[in-house]
Amino acid sequence: MPLEIQLPGQTAQSTGRVVGIDLGTTNSLVAFVENGIAKIIEGRGDERSSSKLVPSVVTLDDYGSVVAVGNKAKERSTQDAQHTVYSVKRLMGKSYQDVKKEAGLLTYRLVPADEGLVRVQIGKKLYTPIELSSYVLVELKKRAEAFFNEPVTRAVITVPAYFNDAQRHATKDAGRLAGLDVLRIISEPTAAALAYGLDKTKEGIVAVYDLGGGTFDISILKITNGIFEVLSTNGDTYLGGDDIDRRLMELFITQIKYMTPTFDPTPEQMQKIRQIAEKAKIDLSTQSRVMIEIDLPEAGVSYRRNLTLQEFERVAKTVIERTRKPCEDAIRDAKIDVIDIDEVVLVGGATRMPMVKALVHEIFQRKPHDELNPDETVALGAAIQANILAGETKDILLLDVTPLSLGIETMGGMMSTIIPRNSTIPTKVTETYTTFVDNQTGVEVNVFQGERDFVKDNRHLASFTLKGIPPLPAGAAKVEVTFLIDADGILQVKARETHTGIEQQVEVKPSYGLSEEEIDRMLKESIENASTDIAGRRLVEAKTEAQRILAATEKVLGQLRRGQLPVTAAKLKGINVADVIDALYALRRAVNGDDPAEIAKQQSLLERATEPLAREIMNAAVAEALEGKTVEQV
Ligand code: AMP
């Protein structure tokens, strides 16, 4: 079920400035282009809000009012953890099921909703991640409006390359809720490549390694004469600098408990320790040792220790190393060798860590670009894209790819893939299907996402029924199914019956999306189960087709017996009915077995026996169904 969203009364105007927004897990930024140069918009007012980053943190009271957003909310998080929400991007477009194992690690409360998106509970009120993200967007919008001294109603917002349809939708909805007309959702690595001006490269392959607070993305882009094409993407929306903070926090808590066994940290104390851990991590990007001091007099805790870079790197290594395999998979999916990569770009605050730079250098066998501030790169690229859409720059085309295959269910519960995974988008693909039963006047179109051969193993996205098909013999009606993915990665499905031109379409808007684990699991299963899937698919396909032919033949034999066939006696002469009956029984026996080769063999024997008759009947029936209509009407 699509999520209902209450939109603010005013609608966005379609003129004025367009800003670029990096809506991050940890921090968000807003940027614009002035005289051809992309710049981050800084906050004004009190000293704290003068920085470029707006922490993606919101504090709400028990009655549903926003108390603080950004730096002020981040500060409050230690005193008021249960009212302060961070890392909401991890929840975007997800169900409670998708994120329930995260629940224990967050200091605020997640609750299941009957259907659709997970909810965050603050006091007695429940919020969707979309609403919570919109508060951060409102803050960025206000920041831009204060800077320009005029309303800002249009934006480009970036999302991780791995975000699926539901997650992109959720982000777009958050923008609308904040009063922004979201002109385009673009992938963060694509924005990063734009920020580095790599569109000027005549031809080359670029890897964008993005390790932020909460997500890791690796993308391989191909640039040809200023055109970006994402060859492959991979990553993990549950991997980032936050995980290192959490590891350090756990280390400190374990050591504190060793000295003070009764220590049972409250959410506020956890938050404070988390911030100390993060600061230590950041300081260790430029220092070789730091002093850790955790004072919690109320709990009788006074913890002090030295943390060396070497010790820290031992803790961080297991997290950082998890980025290696997605990089290797992305290179493989792009069908290139590592030596084909011309440039490597670093994005995300966590890439400031020397050990991350070293790992990237090792994996890609070349020194990565780190000239730009890795926190700002994506927002700067979003601003460049915003400028393109505002009509200021016209010569850059952005292309992206789909993370999983999209298709529809066909007979026997099979998945018929229409757009394969890693296809470049925007894209439009049409496939033609036919009816299975005589006089079928409706076709149900069930849309699925995934790599497995049977739809039951894939993810259901949407269903609709195409009605009003003229009653025709099975196989005579032709239904064209078109999948269109727009530049935001949003899917539209259209079905059209070609004789009558009737059509039906849906925008696929699932109530929640796939978790990264699900995407990984589905890809892994598709590889592991490839051989059983193929055998199963072949058998189901053979049985489905044979049953269709059996039903059609039996019907015809019945009509023949009753003298009801719309075919003249002269045309029936060449047909030996006993042969047809023998072949029919042989095929029925084969269908009850499980040998697809035998089914195929018996089917072709039956087809050979009935072919002249079938042709005559089909011709007569189509002529009858369309009788009295002009060519234009059909
Ligand atoms: P982002 O999501 O790109 O804003 O990245 C935020 C993450 O980068 C957080 O986990 C920060 O703790 C981390 N980070 C920011 N600066 C540094 C630094 N100098 N060294 C290590 N990590 C950093």
Boltz pocket constraint, residues with backbone or C-beta under 6 A from the ligand:
constraints:
  - pocket:
      binder: B
      contacts: [[A, 24], [A, 25], [A, 26], [A, 27], [A, 211], [A, 212], [A, 213], [A, 214], [A, 240], [A, 241], [A, 242], [A, 278], [A, 281], [A, 282], [A, 283], [A, 285], [A, 347], [A, 348], [A, 349], [A, 350], [A, 351], [A, 352], [A, 353], [A, 374], [A, 375]]
      max_distance: 6.0
